[in-house]
Structures are given as structure tokens and as C-alpha cells.
């Protein structure tokens, strides 16, 4: 039988501070433990995993989920797709329609990484989109970052 690593006061403090705001898998990774061990310890410590949502996150989901899909919301909010899905169901937010023309994480990254040194036209050639679509996407990413309180690069 494998020996179990004893729980330290520091482990318990980390769980109390982060269990309700981070995915269980992240807490487990941070502490070098299995997710089920984290859940058992949190229950013993009487720590609830209820996730609270900020007003900005609520507005972001309502605005973006139906149009942009789970992948974009997950990337932007740093929340799991399952948490977003559960929130949307609970609050009757329409689920996204399957589309093939969503902007990918790679396209967003190219846009953000080049916005200060390249024109919209140059970036549009890099991502295979129109200049107008590239400009609108930049504005959308900027507005969404502002809604969530994240820093975002300014157009150069």
C-alpha cells in the first residue's frame, strides 16, 4: 500500500484560499495531489467549491457564449467549459450554434502579438481573414478584456 503524504497547514491554507476560485484539477496540480484527494480534504476542512461569478463574467457570458462559443469563453475567462456550460444552463443563456468560422486561439494570438507593429491589412493576410474582420476582432478582444478587467495591448 502506498504511503500518503501528510497534509500540512500550508496545504490546508492553500485549499481554503483557492478551492472555491480555481478548478479542482489546478489545486491538485499546485499541491502535487490527486483531484479526489483535494476534494476529500476540502470536505474535511468544510470548504465549499461553490464558484462565484463576477458581474463582468456574467455579462461576458451573456454577450459572447451564443456568438463565440465555449472555446472563446473558456480562453478569455480562464474558466472551464463545463463551468461555463453549467452557468449558462442555470441562467437560460442560449447555447452556441456549431460554426466553422470561429476565430481560433492561434488566430487571436497572432492578432494580439502583431497589433502594435503591423497594420490590420498585414495581420489579415497572416490569419486569412478580411481586413474588416481583423479590425472588428481586435475591437472585440479589446472590449472583452476591458469587461473582464484584463490588460490588453493598444493598437500601435
N, C-alpha and C positions, 0 to 999 in steps of 0.2 A: 504494500500500500504506500502511495506517495505521501511524503510529509508536506503539510500545508504551511505556507509562510504565515507567521503570526501577523495580526493586524496591529499597526502602530497608531499612536494618537494622531500622527501626521496623516496617515491614510484616512482615518475617520474624519478628520477636519476637511480633507480634500473632498471626500464623498459628501459631507454636509454642505459644502460650499458649491459643488458643481453638479451633483446628481440631478437636480431639477432644471439645470440650464444646458447641459451637454448630453449628447446621445450616450447611452449606457456603454456602447462599444468604445467611445472615446475615453470615458472614465476608466474603463477596463484597460485600455491600451496605455494610458498615462500611468496607471498604477502597476502595470505588468501582471494583471489578473484576468481571469476568465469573466465574461459578462455575467454569467449566472452567479459567480462568487460576489460580484458587486451588488447584484440585486438582493442576494441573501443578507449581505452586510448592511445595506441600506434599510432593509426591513427591520433588522435587529436594532438599528440606530433610529428607527421610526422616521426615516426621511422619505418624503413623498416625491415621486417622479413627475408630478403634475407640471407641465410646461406652461409657462405664462407667455402670452403673445403681446408685443408692444402694439400701440395704435398704428405706428408706421408699418409694422409687419402685416397687420390686419388689412390696411388699405392696399398694401403692395399685393397681397394675395388676391383680393377682390379685383384689382386692376389688371394683374398680369397672368394669373393662372388660366383663365379662359382663352386668352390670346397667345400666350407664350409657352404654356405647358409646364410640367413638373421639373424638367431638367433645368430650365432657366431659373425658376423659382428656387430650386434647391441650391444651385450655384450662387445665386445672388444673396440668398438669405442665410446660407450656411445652416440650413435645417434639412432634415431627411425628407425624402419624397413621401415616405409613409406618414410622417408628422403633418406635412402639408395636406396630404390626401385626407387624413382624419379631420383636420381643422375644416377643410372645405366641405366635407360631408356634413359635419356638425352644424355648419353655418349656411348650408344650402347654396354654396358658391358653385356655379356651373363648372363642370369638368372640361378640360380642353378637348378639342376635336383632334384626332390624329392628322398631322400635316407633315409634309415632306420638306417644306421650305423654312422651317425654323432656323434661326441663326444658331450655329454650333458654338461650343465653348472655344474651339480653336479660332473661329472667325472673330468672336468677341475679343479674344486675346490679341489677335493681330491688330484689330482696330484700336484697342486701348494702348498697345505698345507703340503704335506708329502715329497716333493722333497729334503729337506735339511736333513731329518732324516731317510729316507728309500731308499732302492735300487729300481731300475726300476722293478726288478722282484717282490718285495714285493708290490709295487704300482699296478703292472699289475694284481696281484691277487685281490686287492681291487676293481678295476674297471672292471674286467672281460675282459681284453684286453691282447694281447700278449706283451711280454717284449719289442720287437722291436717297436710295435705300440706305446707303452707308451714312449719309448725313443724319437721317432720321434715327438710325440705330444708335449713333453716338449720342444724340439728344436724349433718347430713351434711356440709355445706360446711365447717363449723367443725372437725369431726373430721378431714376430709381435709386441710385446711390445716395442722392440727397434725401430721398424719402426714408431710407433705412439708416441714414446718418453715417455713411461710409465716405472716406475721401475718394476723390476721382480726379484724374488728370484733366487739365484745361486744354483747350484747343490752342496749338502753338501758332 
